[in-house]
Amino acid sequence: MALRITNTLSRQKEEFVPVDPAHIRFYVCGPTVYDYAHIGNARPVVVFDVLYRLLKLLYPRVTYVRNITDVDDKIIDASQKSGDEIGDITTRFADIFRTDMSALNALAPDVEPRATDHIAEMLAMIECLLASEHAYEAEGHVLFSIAAMEDYGKLSGHSRDELVAGSRVEVAPYKKDPADFVLWKPSSDDQPGWDSPWGRGRPGWHLECSAMSAKHLGETFDIHGGGQDLIFPHHENEIAQSVCSHGGAPFVKYWMHNGYLTVDGEKMSKSLGNFHTVHDLLDRTPGEAIRLSLLAAHYRQPLDFSLRALDEAKNALDRFYTALRAAAGTEAEDMAAPAVQAALEDDLNTPRALAELHGLASELNKNPGDGAIKGALLAGGAMLGLLQQDPEEWFKQGAGDVDEAEIEALIQKRVEARAAKDFAESDRIRDELAAAGIVLEDGAGGTTWKRG
């Protein structure tokens, strides 16, 4: 089955036909690093990590670029409020972001460009837009003129008037049109800035991604991904400035956008008390459970996140790892999962892929000695970025400060107590371990333990 993805640009599910089958290139908008990433920020990271894994399985070479936005008004505001240097803030939160996303089993991108390392490319792009009269200078600003691009708005599918009416455009007297957007703006002495032909200033946010994607992927590349909230104005403006600065060359063949995330049926908000950062959630539950909860709905659909759903995801992983634990002595064969792969090739249908994974786990529970089933379960899990741990490590993580040797010693004492029919002592040991968050499981092969 050929890979098919829903292209936001055409509003249809299309067969994926690469620009160059020997080298797939795709770009995903990364974080603005001024605070901890919340669960909504994590959804596109996990979604496009699954796409990355699938593309690497299907094609000989894949280049995945995900940027770091380290110059932005939100970062400036955070610096002014905290008194910390901008460079310290961006370095700190970029490192935390990488660590948190790694805990969700997200692979690192092949290239992770920082906006501040690409100022020269941004200046060159602005000069091209000015030369082609797609941009103009006004009071220290350089702005893109949307009137100079006939099909502006084709990604979002709205007319110019609809776009302006439905968005928060900055009204400014120096704009020829309210919908014109900033490519370069002046910086005050206490703001980060770079010298330019138009004075000391800094780039507009939209320009950053256009310059970085062009440098690392070329003028035309295969896939651009991000959240649905970025379709307008960010991605619409990326198309405008990229196409017009590259002489009309196509920018991106396929646009992919994940749906919105809500929490307990409401928009996530600190004022509502339903704001969850990945950093905090990792103190509560394993990262793999967070990942599974984000894959439960199809990426294009809305996802309602809740702590209850997170617990359900953790319980589902317990069932997967229980099957793998029972088959610990079985060597995995083939390491292919065609049904899971077929589901993912159908526009990243992760709910169907997870259903196939559950089916494989059920079969493995019935046939723990079947290496082909075990191999398929592990291969399917790898495509989804799941089942990456040894089962014993999975069950024993989060056991707190309890010493494993001490646990094993207590289990041995319990075995001896049961053999001596001292059931009171056996129950006492079980209860002692339960109080420490350790659950014992008695089976034909002996007693195993896991964290509760």
C-alpha positions, -999 to 999 in steps of 0.1 A, spaced: 0 0 0 13 34 -9 15 62 17 -15 85 16 -17 117 35 -44 144 38 -30 176 22 -43 207 38 -36 226 5 -59 204 -16 -82 193 13 -80 158 0 -62 125 9 -35 121 -17 -9 95 -26 25 107 -14 47 113 -45 81 127 -33 100 155 -50 129 131 -49 123 94 -39 159 91 -29 157 119 -3 125 128 16 126 163 31 102 176 57 99 205 81 79 210 113 75 242 133 93 238 166 90 255 200 94 291 210 117 286 240 106 308 268 87 284 291 79 247 296 62 229 267 26 221 275 7 190 264 -7 208 233 28 216 222 37 179 225 10 167 202 26 177 169 60 165 182 46 130 187 24 130 156 53 140 133 77 117 151 54 88 139 56 102 104 94 104 106 96 68 117 73 57 89 92 77 62 125 62 74 110 28 70 98 35 35 126 56 20 164 54 19 171 89 32 149 113 52 159 148 65 136 160 92 141 197 103 124 211 134 134 246 143 140 264 176 125 300 177 149 319 200 140 355 190 104 364 197 84 391 216 73 364 241 109 357 249 117 394 253 87 397 277 99 367 297 133 382 300 120 415 312 97 399 338 124 375 352 154 397 348 173 368 332 193 372 300 175 361 268 203 337 259 200 320 293 163 316 290 164 302 254 192 278 262 176 266 294 141 259 279 155 245 246 174 219 267 143 212 288 122 208 257 147 183 242 148 163 274 110 162 278 103 152 242 130 125 245 110 112 275 81 108 251 103 86 229 104 114 202 135 110 180 157 140 176 153 158 142 181 155 118 186 193 119 175 216 146 182 252 134 180 282 157 165 314 143 193 336 156 218 316 135 200 324 103 197 362 103 219 365 72 195 342 53 165 363 65 181 395 54 188 380 19 152 369 16 139 403 25 161 419 -1 147 396 -27 112 405 -18 119 442 -19 136 438 -53 105 420 -67 82 446 -52 65 420 -29 76 440 1 80 477 11 98 498 37 78 519 62 90 537 93 119 512 100 97 482 92 98 460 61 64 445 53 51 419 29 24 433 6 -3 407 2 -18 426 -27 13 416 -47 4 379 -44 -27 369 -64 -34 336 -46 -27 347 -11 -50 327 12 -50 295 -8 -38 273 22 -65 285 46 -91 287 18 -104 322 27 -105 354 8 -84 383 19 -113 400 36 -123 369 54 -87 364 66 -85 399 80 -119 397 96 -112 364 113 -77 371 126 -60 395 149 -40 416 125 -20 444 138 -34 477 127 -7 502 121 -6 535 102 25 526 83 8 496 66 -6 499 31 -31 472 39 -41 459 74 -33 423 63 3 431 53 27 414 77 60 422 92 93 408 77 116 431 98 109 455 127 130 479 146 145 470 180 150 494 209 182 495 228 169 470 254 157 445 228 177 420 208 186 433 173 209 430 143 222 456 119 204 457 85 199 481 56 167 492 73 182 499 107 188 478 138 160 454 142 148 418 143 129 394 120 92 387 120 83 352 132 69 340 98 102 349 81 123 328 104 108 294 92 110 303 55 147 312 58 155 281 79 136 256 57 151 270 25 186 267 38 183 231 51 157 217 27 159 238 -5 133 260 -22 108 232 -27 104 202 -3 80 174 4 61 180 37 55 208 61 38 200 94 24 218 124 -7 224 145 -40 235 130 -36 269 147 -6 276 124 -25 274 91 -32 311 93 -14 334 95 19 316 100 19 290 73 -1 312 49 26 338 53 54 313 49 40 303 15 38 340 4 73 350 13 89 318 2 72 315 -32 77 352 -40 114 353 -29 122 322 -50 109 334 -83 75 316 -80 91 281 -73 67 259 -54 73 259 -16 58 227 -2 40 198 -19 21 185 11 9 204 42 -1 183 73 -18 198 103 -28 181 136 -61 190 153 -66 211 184 -62 197 219 -86 204 247 -84 193 284 -115 178 300 -136 192 272 -123 228 276 -96 250 261 -64 246 281 -59 276 304 -40 284 335 -70 303 349 -91 271 345 -66 250 363 -63 226 335 -29 236 321 -5 207 320 31 209 311 49 178 299 75 185 325 50 182 353 32 152 338 64 133 336 65 134 374 31 117 375 34 91 347 59 75 323 65 95 291 54 65 270 20 67 285 18 104 276 28 95 241 1 68 238 -26 92 250 -16 116 223 -19 89 196 -53 77 207 -72 100 183 -64 105 146 -40 133 143 -64 155 122 -92 152 147 -95 171 180 -81 154 210 -96 158 245 -68 151 270 -75 142 306 -56 127 335 -81 98 334 -72 91 297 -35 93 308 -41 66 334 -60 45 308 -30 48 285 -6 37 312 -29 7 319 -29 -2 282 9 -2 282 9 -24 313 -11 -50 293 13 -47 263 43 -52 286 26 -80 305 23 -99 272 60 -92 264 70 -102 299 52 -136 296 71 -141 263 105 -131 277 121 -164 268 108 -163 232 131 -150 205 113 -124 183 111 -133 146 106 -114 114 102 -80 132 75 -68 107 40 -57 114 23 -53 80 -12 -45 95 2 -17 117 22 -3 88 -8 -4 65 -28 16 91 -1 42 93 3 44 56 -34 54 55 -29 90 66 -13 80 99 -43 62 112 -29 57 147 -62 45 163 -64 17 138 -27 10 143 -32 8 181 -61 -16 176 -39 -39 155 -13 -37 183 -38 -47 209 -48 -77 187 -12 -88 185 -8 -85 223 -39 -107 228 -25 -133 204 8 -132 222 -9 -138 256 -25 -169 241 7 -180 224 37 -166 244 61 -190 226 52 -177 192 83 -156 180 65 -143 149 37 -127 170 63 -112 194 83 -98 165 52 -82 150 42 -67 183 77 -52 188 79 -40 152 44 -24 154 54 -8 187 86 6 172 66 23 143 45 41 169 74 48 192 60 24 219 72 -7 237 108 6 237 116 -7 271 125 -41 286 93 -53 303 110 -57 337 123 -21 335 88 -9 326 72 -25 356 99 -15 380 102 22 370 87 46 395 94 23 424 107 53 444 136 48 468 129 11 474 161 -9 468 156 -37 443 178 -61 462 157 -55 493 125 -62 473 140 -94 460 150 -104 495 115 -98 508 100 -118 480 123 -147 488 112 -145 525 76 -146 514 83 -176 492 98 -193 523 69 -183 545 44 -197 520 63 -229 518 61 -232 556 24 -223 554 30 -192 574 4 -172 555 2 -144 581 39 -136 575 34 -140 537 5 -115 538 25 -91 560 54 -90 535 30 -85 506 13 -56 525 46 -41 534 56 -40 497 22 -28 487 26 2 511 58 10 492 40 9 459 52 -26 449 26 -50 435 34 -88 436 22 -111 409 23 -149 416 24 -171 385 36 -205 373 71 -192 368 73 -177 403 66 -143 418 73 -111 398 68 -75 409 59 -41 395 53 -6 407 17 1 415 
